[in-house]
């Protein structure tokens, strides 16, 4: 089969690699489209190795059709259109994935667009709802509101009755966030999100992709009893935490990651995928949540796609078609 291979200098090329098969409890998918995530850029740069046992091919989500079923797999059929959350291997003609991480294509979504759903849906639902307890009436602050995660999170939060505040870096991106349901939109280049959130008595939940650079200000922006969930480190990994502020607000700081989690057990990827299928897929079928696709390129142009994501010029998801 062919797959994208990352050279030592980070260059990506479409090359012939060893074929793969479906192991026990796995499903082999013929890939139609792969979604791009920031973790892919880090892996290509040699800064984010795959978890033990995972494919060293880049790619954390795909859509396609089932090519083969491993021993012990039931409830799926050859040729069935699906999408899947991966620990790696998505930038390829075929990928094998634990059956517990496979999802049917949501009603009303094309096979192509479905590739942009698994990673964002599992990240958003597991962090906002399963971890932070976001519910109707809460105010959530989403940094990077026009990103793939941000555009999905706005819609899901609104669908469950939460109020949404976002940060983004341009008028066009803020317009998109408003169109998707964001109530409070903040241009981080010339506005102070802390002051805007304080005017609302703080955020009940903050979903943060910046890490160290925003830690202190995020705590300032929390409401009493609020939860800050950190899922990215674009702004660095080390910062000072003022514990007195947390004590005064009875607030919490939580850091999570999705890729290294086990498939099975509490908090595992299988549990998250099942929760997404039960709770998010109906919202998509009803048209209340939709994939936001900002760009699509042939997989042979993965290098260009990574450059687009790194530039910050594209809103929503970037897809690679095989």
C-alpha positions as CSV (number, residue, x, y, z in Angstrom):
1,X,0.0,0.0,0.0
2,X,1.0,3.7,-0.2
3,X,1.3,6.0,2.8
4,X,2.8,9.4,3.7
5,X,6.3,8.9,5.1
6,X,7.9,11.7,7.2
7,X,11.6,12.1,6.5
8,X,14.1,13.2,9.2
9,X,13.8,16.8,8.0
10,X,10.0,16.7,8.4
11,X,9.3,16.5,4.6
12,X,6.3,14.4,3.7
13,X,6.2,12.1,0.7
14,X,3.7,9.5,-0.7
15,X,5.6,6.2,-0.8
16,X,5.1,2.5,-1.0
17,X,5.1,0.8,2.4
18,X,4.4,-2.6,3.9
19,X,0.8,-3.8,3.6
20,X,-1.2,-4.2,6.8
21,X,-4.0,-6.6,8.0
22,X,-6.7,-6.5,10.7
23,X,-5.5,-8.1,13.9
24,X,-7.9,-9.6,16.5
25,X,-10.7,-7.2,17.4
26,X,-9.6,-4.7,14.7
27,X,-11.2,-3.4,11.5
28,X,-9.2,-2.8,8.3
29,X,-10.4,0.4,6.6
30,X,-9.8,1.4,3.0
31,X,-9.2,5.1,3.6
32,X,-11.2,7.6,1.6
33,X,-10.2,10.8,3.5
34,X,-7.9,11.6,6.4
35,X,-8.3,14.5,8.8
36,X,-5.4,16.7,9.8
37,X,-4.7,17.6,13.4
38,X,-2.0,19.7,15.1
39,X,-0.6,16.5,16.7
40,X,0.3,15.5,13.1
41,X,2.5,18.5,12.6
42,X,4.3,17.7,15.9
43,X,4.8,14.1,14.9
44,X,6.1,15.1,11.5
45,X,8.6,17.4,13.2
46,X,9.8,14.5,15.4
47,X,8.3,16.0,18.6
48,X,5.3,13.7,19.2
49,X,6.1,10.0,18.8
50,X,3.2,7.6,18.5
51,X,2.1,5.6,21.6
52,X,3.7,2.1,22.0
53,X,2.2,-0.3,19.6
54,X,0.7,2.3,17.3
55,X,1.5,2.8,13.7
56,X,4.4,5.3,13.0
57,X,2.4,6.6,10.1
58,X,0.9,10.0,10.8
59,X,-2.9,10.5,11.0
60,X,-5.4,10.3,13.9
61,X,-8.8,10.1,12.0
62,X,-10.1,8.8,8.8
63,X,-13.3,8.0,6.8
64,X,-13.6,5.1,4.4
65,X,-15.1,1.7,3.9
66,X,-14.5,-1.6,5.8
67,X,-12.1,-3.8,3.9
68,X,-11.7,-6.7,6.4
69,X,-12.8,-7.7,9.9
70,X,-10.4,-9.2,12.4
71,X,-11.3,-12.2,14.6
72,X,-13.9,-11.5,17.2
73,X,-15.4,-8.4,15.4
74,X,-19.1,-8.4,15.1
75,X,-21.8,-5.8,14.2
76,X,-19.9,-4.5,11.1
77,X,-19.9,-5.6,7.5
78,X,-17.4,-5.5,4.6
79,X,-17.9,-2.4,2.4
80,X,-19.7,-0.5,5.1
81,X,-18.9,3.3,5.2
82,X,-17.3,4.3,8.5
83,X,-15.1,6.8,10.2
84,X,-12.6,6.1,13.0
85,X,-10.5,7.6,15.8
86,X,-6.9,6.4,15.5
87,X,-3.7,6.3,17.5
88,X,-1.9,6.7,14.2
89,X,-1.8,5.4,10.6
90,X,-4.4,7.6,8.9
91,X,-2.3,9.1,6.1
92,X,-2.4,5.9,4.1
93,X,-4.5,3.8,1.7
94,X,-5.4,1.4,4.5
95,X,-5.5,1.6,8.3
96,X,-6.3,-1.0,10.9
97,X,-8.1,0.2,14.0
98,X,-9.7,-1.4,17.2
99,X,-13.3,-2.0,16.5
100,X,-14.2,0.0,19.6
101,X,-12.9,3.2,17.9
102,X,-14.9,2.8,14.7
103,X,-18.1,4.9,14.1
104,X,-20.8,4.7,11.4
105,X,-21.1,7.7,9.2
106,X,-23.6,10.1,10.7
107,X,-26.8,10.6,8.8
108,X,-26.6,13.6,6.5
109,X,-22.8,13.7,6.4
110,X,-20.7,12.8,3.3
111,X,-18.0,10.1,3.4
112,X,-15.5,12.8,2.8
113,X,-16.6,15.2,5.5
114,X,-17.0,12.4,8.1
115,X,-13.1,12.3,8.2
116,X,-13.2,15.6,10.0
117,X,-15.4,14.4,12.9
118,X,-13.8,11.6,15.0
119,X,-10.9,13.5,16.6
120,X,-12.8,16.7,17.3
121,X,-16.0,15.0,18.5
122,X,-14.1,12.7,20.9
123,X,-11.9,15.6,22.1
124,X,-14.8,18.0,22.7
125,X,-17.3,15.6,24.3
126,X,-14.7,13.9,26.5
127,X,-13.3,17.2,27.8
128,X,-16.3,19.5,27.9
129,X,-19.0,17.1,29.1
130,X,-17.3,13.9,30.5
131,X,-14.5,15.8,32.3
132,X,-15.6,19.3,32.9
133,X,-19.4,18.6,33.3
134,X,-20.6,21.3,30.9
135,X,-24.3,21.5,30.9
136,X,-27.2,23.9,30.1
137,X,-26.8,27.4,31.5
138,X,-23.1,27.2,31.8
139,X,-20.7,29.6,30.1
140,X,-17.8,28.0,28.3
141,X,-14.8,29.9,26.9
142,X,-13.2,28.3,23.9
143,X,-9.7,29.4,22.8
144,X,-9.2,29.1,19.1
145,X,-12.9,29.2,18.3
146,X,-12.4,29.0,14.5
147,X,-10.2,25.9,14.7
148,X,-11.5,22.4,14.0
149,X,-12.0,21.7,17.7
150,X,-13.4,25.2,18.3
151,X,-16.0,25.1,15.5
152,X,-17.2,21.7,16.7
153,X,-17.2,22.7,20.3
154,X,-19.3,25.9,19.7
155,X,-22.0,23.8,18.1
156,X,-22.1,21.0,20.7
157,X,-22.1,23.5,23.6
158,X,-25.0,25.4,22.1
159,X,-26.9,22.2,21.4
160,X,-26.7,21.2,25.1
161,X,-27.9,24.7,26.1
162,X,-24.6,26.3,27.2
163,X,-23.5,29.8,26.4
164,X,-20.4,30.2,24.4
165,X,-17.5,32.7,24.4
166,X,-14.6,32.3,22.0
167,X,-11.3,33.9,21.2
168,X,-9.9,34.2,17.6
169,X,-7.5,36.4,15.7
170,X,-9.5,37.9,12.8
171,X,-12.9,39.4,12.0
172,X,-13.6,36.7,9.5
173,X,-13.0,34.0,12.1
174,X,-15.1,35.7,14.7
175,X,-17.9,36.1,12.2
176,X,-17.8,32.3,11.6
177,X,-17.9,31.7,15.4
178,X,-21.0,33.9,15.7
179,X,-22.7,32.1,12.8
180,X,-22.1,28.8,14.6
181,X,-23.7,30.2,17.8
182,X,-21.0,31.9,19.8
183,X,-22.5,34.7,22.0
184,X,-19.3,36.4,23.1
185,X,-16.6,36.8,20.5
186,X,-13.1,38.2,21.5
187,X,-10.3,39.2,19.1
188,X,-7.3,38.2,21.2
189,X,-5.0,40.5,19.2
190,X,-6.7,43.7,20.7
191,X,-9.1,42.6,23.4
192,X,-8.6,41.2,26.9
193,X,-10.6,38.0,27.3
194,X,-10.2,38.2,31.1
195,X,-12.1,41.5,31.3
196,X,-14.8,40.2,29.0
197,X,-15.3,37.1,31.0
198,X,-15.2,38.9,34.3
199,X,-18.1,41.1,33.0
200,X,-20.0,37.8,32.7
201,X,-19.0,36.6,36.3
202,X,-16.4,34.3,34.7
203,X,-16.5,31.1,32.7
204,X,-17.8,27.9,34.2
205,X,-15.6,25.9,31.8
206,X,-12.5,27.0,29.7
207,X,-11.2,24.7,27.0
208,X,-7.6,25.8,26.4
209,X,-5.1,25.0,23.6
210,X,-2.4,27.4,24.7
211,X,-1.1,25.9,27.9
212,X,1.6,27.9,29.8
213,X,1.1,31.3,28.1
214,X,-2.6,31.5,29.1
215,X,-2.5,29.7,32.5
216,X,-2.6,32.6,34.9
217,X,-5.1,34.6,32.8
218,X,-7.3,31.6,32.3
219,X,-7.5,31.2,36.1
220,X,-8.5,34.9,36.3
221,X,-11.2,34.3,33.8
222,X,-12.8,31.3,35.7
223,X,-16.0,31.6,37.6
224,X,-16.3,30.4,41.1
225,X,-16.3,26.6,40.9
226,X,-15.0,26.8,37.3
227,X,-12.9,24.2,35.5
228,X,-10.0,24.9,33.2
229,X,-9.3,22.0,30.9
230,X,-5.9,22.2,29.1
231,X,-5.6,20.1,25.9
232,X,-2.7,21.9,24.1
233,X,0.6,23.5,24.6
234,X,0.9,25.9,21.7
235,X,1.9,28.6,24.2
236,X,4.5,26.6,26.1
237,X,4.7,23.9,28.8
238,X,5.9,25.7,31.9
239,X,4.2,28.4,33.9
240,X,3.6,29.4,37.5
241,X,0.2,28.5,39.0
242,X,-1.2,30.8,41.7
243,X,-2.9,28.3,44.0
244,X,-4.4,31.1,46.1
245,X,-6.5,32.1,43.1
246,X,-7.7,28.5,42.8
247,X,-8.6,28.3,46.5
248,X,-10.5,31.6,46.4
249,X,-12.6,30.4,43.4
250,X,-12.8,26.7,44.5
251,X,-11.7,26.1,40.9
252,X,-9.9,23.2,39.1
253,X,-7.2,22.9,36.5
254,X,-7.2,19.7,34.5
255,X,-4.9,18.6,31.7
256,X,-5.9,15.8,29.4
257,X,-4.8,14.0,26.3
258,X,-6.7,11.6,24.0
259,X,-4.2,9.8,21.9
260,X,-2.3,7.8,24.6
261,X,-5.4,6.5,26.3
262,X,-6.0,2.8,26.3
263,X,-8.8,1.4,24.2
264,X,-10.7,-0.3,27.0
265,X,-11.6,0.6,30.6
266,X,-12.9,3.7,32.3
267,X,-11.9,6.8,30.4
268,X,-10.6,4.8,27.5
269,X,-11.1,5.6,23.8
270,X,-13.7,2.9,23.5
271,X,-15.8,4.5,26.2
272,X,-15.4,8.0,24.6
273,X,-16.3,6.8,21.1
274,X,-19.4,5.1,22.5
275,X,-20.4,8.3,24.3
276,X,-19.9,10.3,21.1
277,X,-22.0,7.9,19.1
278,X,-24.8,8.0,21.7
279,X,-24.8,11.8,22.3
280,X,-23.2,13.6,19.4
281,X,-24.2,11.6,16.4
282,X,-27.9,12.3,16.9
283,X,-27.1,16.1,17.1
284,X,-25.3,15.7,13.7
285,X,-28.2,13.7,12.2
286,X,-30.6,16.5,13.3
287,X,-28.5,19.1,11.7
288,X,-27.7,20.9,14.9
289,X,-23.9,20.1,14.6
290,X,-22.1,19.9,11.3
291,X,-18.5,19.4,10.2
292,X,-16.8,22.6,9.2
293,X,-14.3,21.9,6.4
294,X,-11.9,24.7,5.6
295,X,-9.8,23.0,2.9
296,X,-9.3,19.8,1.1
297,X,-6.1,18.6,-0.7
298,X,-5.0,15.3,-2.3
299,X,-3.0,13.2,0.2
300,X,0.1,13.6,-2.0
301,X,0.0,17.3,-1.0
302,X,0.2,16.5,2.7
303,X,3.2,18.8,3.1
304,X,1.2,21.8,1.8
305,X,-1.8,20.8,4.0
306,X,0.5,20.9,7.1
307,X,1.8,24.3,6.0
308,X,-1.8,25.6,5.7
309,X,-2.7,24.3,9.2
310,X,0.5,25.8,10.7
311,X,-0.3,29.2,9.1
312,X,-3.5,29.6,10.9
313,X,-5.2,30.8,7.7
314,X,-7.8,28.1,7.5
315,X,-10.9,27.8,9.7
316,X,-12.4,24.4,10.5
317,X,-10.8,21.2,9.4
318,X,-8.3,20.4,6.7
319,X,-8.8,17.1,4.9
320,X,-6.6,14.9,2.7
321,X,-8.3,12.8,0.1
322,X,-6.9,9.4,-1.0
